[in-house]
């Protein structure tokens, strides 16, 4: 596979690369991002390899990420229309201003105008709601986004980090009202974070949302620099705290290392390949602070894990899911199919259920 093996994003005609260039690391505003020069080198490498999907947000390095992307394309006439640029709104960049962020009409329009200015473009290809605003009616958010689609300032709508029930409400509301529906859903997803399999990913598949995993290497824990065989210093940022893998994480890393060795690749490439091969996934967000790190991530496109390798990683990373995920997966088919095979799903009625049903 290559970056120009384009795929359709959700239920839409938008074609994107299987790996999306995430630019959260572009800019040095927070002291840990990539320099302008390194960011531009990563961007150039991605596009030269056939990539076409760039993801940023108004809050990434306080807007510097958007500016780096915008300046780069502004210096190359005609190239901007050949790529898909997405950015996000929600974060408030104006201290003390209650309308400076969130998902109300006033804040959405203002955030878009500021992003357009930093990106030096007339339109955004996909505009993402970055999080759930509990104080803004979803109808107000969706109607505003539909107006922006009609005005030609955005092409498509996306959702990020929303609860499954809220994303489903948004999608159904948009369709019933005849407004622009969302076409993509960004979620954290990796071998060490699979709980979105309970509700979010099935919801996305049902409602026409292409799943875009972020942090597929779990903040570097799956990058290959952590191993039980190589204990050392820990510098990974996790949830605002500095820490390394837990013992349970290391169980997954052990199997990942074995699978990577079998596949003749790195643990990072194997971890990215696992995400890419999971059901529902359309395009995976990858980023880096250095060009060499980025090239290592792109190497995952050359990796295809076997069914046995996928099964080994699935088993060791199998997460406990919220009710009713296990109930629906195990018990519901038994009750509905009574031992028959339907749509490829076979179910044998549990003896306990058979005995119980005999009483009625």
N, C-alpha and C positions, 0 to 999 in steps of 0.2 A: 504494500500500500504506500501511497505517497500523499503529500499535502494537496495535490491537485486531483485526488480521488474524491470529488465533491459529493456531498449528500444533501438531501432536502431537509430543512430544519422544520420539524413538526409537520402540521398540516398546512403547508405553504409552498409557494414556488421559489423560495429563497434557497439558493445552493451555497453551501459553505464547506470549508475544509474539515477533515475529521479531527484535527487538532486546532484549537483556537488560541491565538496569541493573547495571553493575559498580560496586562501592562500595569498591574498593581505595584510592581517593583520599579517602574519608570520614574525617575526623579529622586532627588536627594533631600527633599523637604524634611523627612523624618530621620535622616541620618543613617538609614540602612539600605536605601534604594540604589539603583544603578545611575551612573552619571549620564548626562545627555549623550555623550559620545557612545557609551556602551549600549544605551537604550536604542540609539539609532542603528547601531551595528546589528543588534538582535532583530530589529524591525526589518532591516534590509535582508538579513539572512532568511527570515521567514518568507518574505515575498519572493525572493529569488528561488526558493524551493517550491513555489507554487501555492503558498498559503494565501487565503483571501479574507480571513475573519479576524478582526481585531476588537478586543474587548477592553473597555476602560470604565471609569466612573468619575463623577464630579469630585468625590472625596479622595481619590487616589493621590497621595502626596499633595493634598490640598489643591488639586487642580493642575499641578505640574505635569502629571501623566498625560492629561488631555492636551496640554500645550505642546508637549514634545511630539505627540502624534500629529497634531494639527500643523505644526511648523514643518515637520518632515514632508508631509504631503503637499503643503502649499509651495514648497520649493521644487516640486516635480509635477509640472502641468499635465493634466489629463489622467493622472494615475488614481486620484481619489475615487472616481466613478467606477473603477475596476475592482474595488474592494468593498467589503461589508464592514462598516464601523458601528459598533454598539457602545453606548454609554448608559450610565445609570443615574437615577435621581432618588432622593430621599434624605440623604445626609445634609445637615445644616452647617454651612460654612460661615455663618454670621452670628457670632455670640450675642445672646440676648434678644434675638429676633425670633418670636414664636412662629412666624410664617416663612422663615428662611429655609426650612426643610419640611419633610413630611410628604404627604400625598394629596394635599388639597390643591384646588385649581390655581390659586395664586402662586403657591410655591413651585408647582410643576412647571408652569409657564416661565417663571423667572429662572428656574434651574436650567431649563432647556435653552433659553436665550444665552445664559452664561456659558453653557457647554458648547453651543454653536460658535460663540466668539472664540473660546479657547481652541476649539478644533478647527477653526477657520474654514467652516463649511456651511452650506445652506440647508443641509438636512442630515438627520441621523437615520441610519438604516434600521436599527432596532433599539428601541428605548425601553430600558428595564426599570421596573419598580424594584428598588434594591432591598426593601424590607417591608414589613407590614406596619402600616400606620393605624393604630387602634382607634385614633380619634377622627379619622376621615372616612366618610361613607364610601364604600367601594364604588357606588354608582357615580359619585362625583369624580373619583379618580379615573374610572373607565370612560366617562363621557368626555373628560378633558383630553385624554389620550386619543379618543376617536376624533375629536375636533382637530387635534394636531396632525393626525393622519390625513384628514380631509384638506387641511391647509397645506399639505405637502412638506411639513417640517420634519415629520418622522414617517418611516415607511411601514414599520411593524412594531408590535408591542411584545414585551417579554416580562416574565415574573421571576423574582429571585428571593429565596429564603422565606417564602410564605408557608404557613401551615397548609396541609393538604386541603382541609375543609374550606379555608379562605380562598385558595387558588381555584378550587372547584366552583365556589360561589361566583368568583370573578369571571371565570370562563363561561359558565352557564348564563350569567346575567348579560354578558356581552353578546352572546349569540341570540338570546331572546329579544334584546333591544335592537339588534341589527348593528351593533357597534363592532369595531375592529377587535377580533379576539386575539389573545396571546398565542404566540407560536412556539415559545421556548420557556423552559423552566431551569434555572440554575440552582443546583443543590450541592452541598458538600457530599462527596462520595469517594470512597477509597476502600482498600482492604481493611483499614482500621476504622472506618465510619460507614456502616452499611444500613443504618436504621431507616434510611429513606426508602428502602425496599418494602417497608411495611405499608405505607400509604402513598407517599409522594410519587414514586416511580410508576406504580400501577395507575394512579390517577392521571399522570401525564400521558401514559400510553392510551388510556381510554378517551382522553379529551383532546388529543391531537397536539400535545406539547412535546417538542424535542428536548430531551434531557441533556443538559450541559453540566457535567461534574466540575466542581472546583476543588482545589487542594487534593488532587488525586494521589499525591505522595505524602499526605498528612503532615504538612508543614516540615517536610524533610525527613520524617521518621522512616519513610520507605525509600529514601534516596540511595541507600547502600552504605552510608557512613556510620550507621549504627548496627552493631552486631555483637552477639554474646562472645564471639571469638576475638573481638577487638574492643575491649572496654577502654573508655577514654573520657575526655572532657565532653560536657553536654552544653549545647548552646541553642537548642531549638526552642522557639517561643510557642507556648501552647496555652491558649486561653488567657494571655496576659501574664503567664508565669513561665519562668525558665525551667525546663525539665526535659528528661529523655524518655525513652520507651519504658512502659511498665512490663512486668513479667509476662502478662497476657499478650502485650504487643510483640515481645520477643518471640513468643510461640509462633506468631504469624510471620515474623521476619525470618525465623529459621527455615520455614517451608518456602518462603519467597526466595531465599538464597539457593535452596536446593533446586527449585524450579528454574531459576535464572541460569544456574550452571548447566542443567539439562538442555535448556534452550540455547545455550551459547551466547548469553547476553548478560546485561547488568541487572541487579535487583530493581533499579528505577525503571528501566525499560520494560521489565516483566510486569511490574506493578501497573504501569500505564497501559500495557497491552491487556491486562486483566480488565481494567475499567472499560477500555474501548470495546471489548468483546461482550460486555454485559448487556442483557436485554434492555431496550429502551434508550440506550445511550446514543446520542447523535454526534456530538463534537465535544471533546474534552479540553478544558482550559489548562494551558501550560504556560509557565512563565519562568524567568530566571533573572539573576542579577549579573550574570556573565555570559558571554557568547558560548564558551565551552560547556557551561551547564545547559544552555538551551539546545546545543547540538546533541548532547547526551539524551535529552528528552525526545528530540526528533527521531533518534535511533529506534524508539519504540515502534515506529511505523513499519519497521522491517521484521517485527516479532509477531508471530501468530502462535499462541499457546494451544497445545493439543487438548482434547476433551479431558484426558486424564490429568493434565497439569491444571486446567481450570477447576476440575473437581477437587483436587488436593487443596488449592487455595480457597475454594468455596467452603470446604469443610472446616479448615482451621480458623477461618475468619467468620464463620456463621454467627450472626448476632442474635441476641434475644430481642424480639420485636414486641411492640405494644399490642395489647388486645385490640381487635380480634384477629390479628394476622395469622397466628398459628391455628386458631379455631377455624378460620376460613380455609386454610390450606389443607388441614388434615381431617377435620370433622365434617365440614360442610359437604365435600364430595361424597362421603360415605352415606350421609343422610339423603342426598339428592339422587344419587345414581344407583344405590342399592346393589353394588357389586358389578354394575355394567361399566363399559368403557364409552365415554362420551368426549368427543373432540380430543382424542388422544389421552384423556385422563382416565386411569383405571382406579376403581375404588372397591375394596372389599368391606362389607359391612362388619363393624366390630362385633364380636360375640356379645359384649355387654349390651349393645344397642339391639341386637337381634332378640336377646332374651327379654329385654325391657319391652320391646314393641309387641312381643307375643302376648303381653298382658292386656292389650287394648283391642 
